[in-house]
Amino acid sequence: MSPNFAFADLILLVPLAAIITYHDVRYRRIPNLFVLATLISGLLLNFYFGGLDGVLASVGGCALAFGLMLVLHVLGAMGAGDVKLFASIGAVVGAHLVVPTFLIVALTGGVLALVTMVRAGSVRQTLLGVLQIFCGLLPGWEMPRFAVPADRRHTIPYGVAITFGSLISLVVFRA
C-alpha cells in the first residue's frame, strides 16, 4: 500500500472526524452531505491509487461495512446515520480493512460508552440493560427494545467513535 494512499485517507478523514464530532455531539445527527462526500471521496481515492481493483475493494468495503452496522441497527443499538457513516468509511478503507476497523470502532465506542455511563451516573441501570440484552440472545427469550432516553447524557454520539476509531485503524493498519 502506498504511503501516499494512507496520507490521502488521513487528509480525508481528519476533517470528517471534526465535523461529525461537532454535529453528532451537538445535534445527535450525522448530515447526509458529509456521508455522501466521504463515500464519493473513498471511491475516487481507491480508483486513483488502485484502479478498477481499488474501486471494487471500495464498493466491497462499503457493502461489508453497511451489513455489519445494519445488524446493529436492526437490534436497535445503532442509528441509521451511524450505519451510513460506517458504510462510507468502508468505501474509504476498502474491504480488507473493514473488519479490523469495525473492531477498533467497537473498542472506541466501548470506551466512549464507559465515559458516558460514569458521567451520567447510570452505571447500574446500564449494566442491567446489557444483562437484559444478553438474556434476550438466549433461545426462548425475547430481545428487549429500549426507548431512546430524552436526556442526552444517557446517549452516545456513536459517530464520534466511528470516525476516531477509523482514524486509529488507519494509523495502525495502513502505516
C-alpha positions in Angstrom: 0.0 0.0 0.0 1.4 3.4 -1.0 2.2 5.8 1.9 0.5 8.5 -0.2 -2.7 6.5 -0.1 -2.6 6.3 3.7 -1.8 10.0 3.8 -4.7 10.9 1.4 -7.1 8.8 3.6 -6.0 10.7 6.7 -6.4 14.0 5.0 -9.9 13.0 4.1 -10.9 11.5 7.5 -9.4 14.1 9.9 -11.7 16.9 8.9 -14.6 14.5 8.6 -13.9 13.4 12.2 -14.0 17.0 13.4 -17.2 17.8 11.5 -19.0 14.6 12.5 -17.9 15.0 16.1 -19.4 18.5 16.2 -22.7 17.6 14.6 -23.2 14.3 16.4 -22.4 15.7 19.9 -24.4 18.9 19.3 -27.4 17.7 17.3 -27.2 13.9 17.5 -27.4 13.8 13.7 -24.9 13.0 11.0 -25.6 15.1 7.9 -26.0 13.0 4.8 -24.0 15.6 2.8 -20.8 14.6 4.7 -21.6 10.9 4.4 -22.1 11.2 0.7 -18.9 13.3 0.2 -17.0 10.6 2.2 -18.4 7.8 0.0 -17.6 9.6 -3.2 -14.1 10.6 -2.0 -13.4 7.0 -0.9 -14.4 5.6 -4.3 -12.3 8.3 -6.1 -9.2 7.7 -3.9 -9.4 4.0 -4.3 -9.7 4.4 -8.1 -6.8 6.8 -8.2 -4.5 4.6 -6.2 -5.8 1.1 -7.2 -7.6 1.4 -10.5 -10.5 -0.9 -11.1 -9.4 -3.2 -8.3 -9.4 -0.3 -5.9 -12.9 0.6 -6.9 -14.0 -3.0 -6.3 -12.3 -3.0 -2.9 -14.0 0.3 -2.1 -17.5 -1.0 -3.1 -16.9 -4.2 -1.2 -15.8 -2.3 1.8 -18.9 -0.1 1.6 -21.2 -3.2 1.4 -19.5 -5.1 4.2 -19.4 -2.1 6.5 -23.1 -1.4 5.7 -24.0 -5.1 6.5 -22.1 -5.1 9.8 -23.7 -1.9 11.1 -27.2 -2.8 9.7 -27.3 -5.8 12.0 -26.7 -3.4 15.0 -29.3 -1.0 13.6 -31.9 -3.8 13.4 -31.2 -4.7 17.0 -31.8 -1.1 18.0 -28.2 -0.4 19.0 -27.3 2.0 16.2 -28.9 4.8 14.4 -29.3 4.9 10.6 -26.8 7.8 10.3 -24.2 5.7 12.0 -24.9 2.9 9.5 -24.5 5.2 6.6 -21.3 6.8 8.0 -19.6 3.5 8.6 -20.6 2.3 5.1 -18.9 5.4 3.6 -15.8 4.8 5.7 -15.8 1.3 4.5 -15.6 2.7 1.0 -12.5 4.7 2.1 -10.7 1.9 3.9 -11.6 -0.9 1.5 -13.0 -4.4 2.1 -9.8 -5.8 3.6 -9.8 -3.2 6.5 -13.5 -3.1 7.3 -13.5 -5.9 9.9 -10.3 -4.6 11.8 -11.8 -1.1 11.6 -15.1 -2.4 12.9 -13.3 -3.9 15.9 -11.3 -0.7 16.6 -14.6 1.3 16.3 -16.3 -1.1 18.7 -13.5 -0.7 21.3 -13.5 3.1 20.8 -17.3 3.0 21.3 -16.9 0.9 24.4 -14.6 3.5 25.9 -17.0 6.3 25.0 -19.8 4.3 26.5 -18.0 3.8 29.8 -17.2 7.5 30.0 -20.8 8.4 29.2 -22.2 5.9 31.7 -19.9 7.1 34.5 -20.5 10.8 33.7 -24.3 10.3 33.7 -24.3 8.3 36.9 -26.1 5.4 35.3 -23.7 2.5 35.7 -26.1 0.2 37.5 -29.0 0.9 35.1 -26.9 0.4 32.0 -25.3 -2.8 33.2 -28.8 -4.2 33.9 -29.9 -3.2 30.4 -26.8 -5.0 29.0 -27.7 -8.1 31.0 -31.2 -8.0 29.6 -29.8 -7.8 26.1 -27.6 -10.8 26.7 -30.5 -12.8 28.1 -32.5 -11.8 25.0 -29.9 -13.6 22.9 -30.7 -16.9 24.6 -33.1 -19.4 23.0 -36.7 -18.8 24.1 -36.0 -15.3 25.4 -37.2 -12.1 23.8 -34.8 -9.3 22.8 -35.7 -6.2 24.8 -36.4 -2.9 22.9 -35.4 0.2 24.9 -36.8 3.7 24.3 -34.2 6.3 23.4 -33.7 8.4 26.5 -34.8 12.0 26.3 -31.8 13.1 28.4 -28.8 13.3 26.0 -26.4 12.4 28.9 -27.7 8.9 28.6 -27.0 8.5 24.8 -23.8 8.0 22.9 -22.9 10.1 19.8 -21.5 7.0 18.1 -20.4 8.9 15.0 -17.5 10.1 17.2 -16.5 6.5 17.9 -16.8 5.6 14.2 -14.7 8.5 13.0 -12.0 8.3 15.7 -11.9 4.5 15.6 -11.4 4.7 11.8 -8.6 7.1 12.2 -6.9 4.9 14.8 -7.4 1.9 12.4 -5.8 3.7 9.5 -2.8 4.7 11.6 -2.4 1.1 12.9 -3.2 -0.9 9.8 -2.0 1.3 7.0 1.0 3.0 8.5 
